[in-house]
Amino acid sequence: MEKFTDKLISLDRFLLRILRFLFHAFIIFLIGIIPGVLGFFLIESHAIPDAILNSVSMIGTQNLHIEPISTLGKYFAAIYGLFLQAIFFIAIGMVVTPFVHRILHSWHIDDEDSEDVKDK
């Protein structure tokens, strides 16, 4: 990220920054899916495709395709749902960050330009 005294970066560098942040958000999503797959596989003895389906469906707050049977599985699904919502908000924050940063940076540059005009 550029400092507040720097000019705005070019559009092509900004697009590369967006892609980099999208990639990081995707990695965070994958990191968030792994505990769910392992949990459904180990605790509820689901097959790997079913564990992936349950983990991914929890991102969109859909119902589980295979409901947990054991009490431990129910607790796991509840705690994992809270964890996944935190992961979701972290990833959304990472996607939005470059846009907010660019807007705030452009406002700061506009403020500096208006102060320079007032000083002259």
C-alpha positions as CSV (number, residue, x, y, z in Angstrom):
1,M,0.0,0.0,0.0
2,E,1.2,3.4,-0.8
3,K,1.8,6.1,1.8
4,F,-0.7,9.0,2.2
5,T,1.8,11.4,0.6
6,D,2.1,9.3,-2.6
7,K,0.0,9.7,-5.7
8,L,-2.7,7.2,-6.6
9,I,-1.3,4.1,-8.3
10,S,-2.2,3.4,-11.9
11,L,-5.2,1.5,-12.8
12,D,-3.3,-1.6,-14.0
13,R,-1.4,-1.8,-10.7
14,F,-4.7,-1.3,-8.9
15,L,-6.3,-4.2,-10.8
16,L,-3.3,-6.4,-9.9
17,R,-3.8,-5.4,-6.2
18,I,-7.4,-6.4,-6.4
19,L,-6.5,-9.7,-7.9
20,R,-3.9,-10.3,-5.1
21,F,-6.5,-9.5,-2.4
22,L,-9.0,-11.8,-4.1
23,F,-6.4,-14.6,-4.1
24,H,-5.7,-14.0,-0.4
25,A,-9.5,-14.1,0.3
26,F,-9.8,-17.3,-1.6
27,I,-6.9,-18.9,0.4
28,I,-8.6,-17.8,3.6
29,F,-11.8,-19.5,2.4
30,L,-9.9,-22.7,1.7
31,I,-8.3,-22.5,5.1
32,G,-11.8,-22.1,6.6
33,I,-13.1,-25.1,4.7
34,I,-10.4,-27.6,5.7
35,P,-11.4,-27.8,9.4
36,G,-15.0,-28.5,8.4
37,V,-14.1,-31.2,6.0
38,L,-11.9,-32.8,8.6
39,G,-14.5,-32.5,11.3
40,F,-17.3,-34.0,9.3
41,F,-15.0,-36.7,8.1
42,L,-13.6,-37.6,11.5
43,I,-16.5,-36.9,13.8
44,E,-19.5,-37.9,11.7
45,S,-17.7,-40.4,9.4
46,H,-19.0,-38.7,6.3
47,A,-17.3,-39.5,2.9
48,I,-15.0,-36.8,1.7
49,P,-17.4,-35.5,-1.0
50,D,-20.2,-35.3,1.6
51,A,-17.9,-33.6,4.1
52,I,-16.9,-31.0,1.4
53,L,-20.5,-30.5,0.5
54,N,-21.6,-29.9,4.1
55,S,-18.6,-27.5,4.7
56,V,-19.2,-25.5,1.6
57,S,-23.0,-25.3,2.1
58,M,-22.4,-23.8,5.6
59,I,-20.7,-20.8,4.0
60,G,-24.0,-19.8,2.3
61,T,-25.9,-20.6,5.6
62,Q,-27.8,-23.4,3.8
63,N,-29.0,-26.5,5.6
64,L,-26.6,-29.3,6.0
65,H,-27.2,-32.0,3.4
66,I,-26.4,-34.7,5.9
67,E,-27.5,-33.7,9.4
68,P,-25.1,-34.6,12.3
69,I,-26.3,-37.6,14.2
70,S,-24.0,-37.6,17.3
71,T,-24.1,-34.9,20.0
72,L,-20.4,-34.1,19.3
73,G,-21.2,-33.7,15.6
74,K,-24.0,-31.2,16.5
75,Y,-21.7,-29.2,18.7
76,F,-19.1,-29.3,16.0
77,A,-21.5,-28.0,13.4
78,A,-22.6,-25.2,15.6
79,I,-19.1,-24.1,16.5
80,Y,-17.9,-24.5,12.9
81,G,-20.8,-22.4,11.7
82,L,-19.7,-19.5,14.0
83,F,-16.0,-20.0,12.8
84,L,-17.1,-20.0,9.2
85,Q,-19.1,-16.8,9.6
86,A,-15.9,-15.1,11.0
87,I,-13.9,-16.4,8.1
88,F,-16.6,-15.1,5.7
89,F,-16.4,-11.6,7.2
90,I,-12.6,-11.6,7.2
91,A,-12.6,-12.5,3.5
92,I,-15.2,-9.9,2.6
93,G,-13.1,-7.3,4.4
94,M,-10.1,-8.4,2.4
95,V,-12.0,-8.0,-0.9
96,V,-13.3,-4.5,0.0
97,T,-10.1,-3.2,1.5
98,P,-8.4,-2.1,-1.8
99,F,-11.5,-0.1,-2.9
100,V,-11.9,1.6,0.5
101,H,-8.2,2.4,0.6
102,R,-8.3,3.9,-2.9
103,I,-11.3,6.1,-2.1
104,L,-9.9,7.3,1.2
105,H,-6.5,8.0,-0.5
106,S,-8.2,10.0,-3.3
107,W,-10.1,12.0,-0.7
108,H,-6.8,12.7,1.1
109,I,-5.1,13.8,-2.1
110,D,-8.1,16.1,-2.9
111,D,-7.8,17.7,0.5
112,E,-4.1,18.3,0.1
113,D,-4.7,19.9,-3.4
114,S,-7.4,22.3,-1.9
115,E,-5.1,23.2,1.0
116,D,-2.3,24.0,-1.5
117,V,-4.6,26.3,-3.5
118,K,-5.7,28.1,-0.3
119,D,-2.1,28.7,0.8
120,K,-1.2,30.4,-2.5
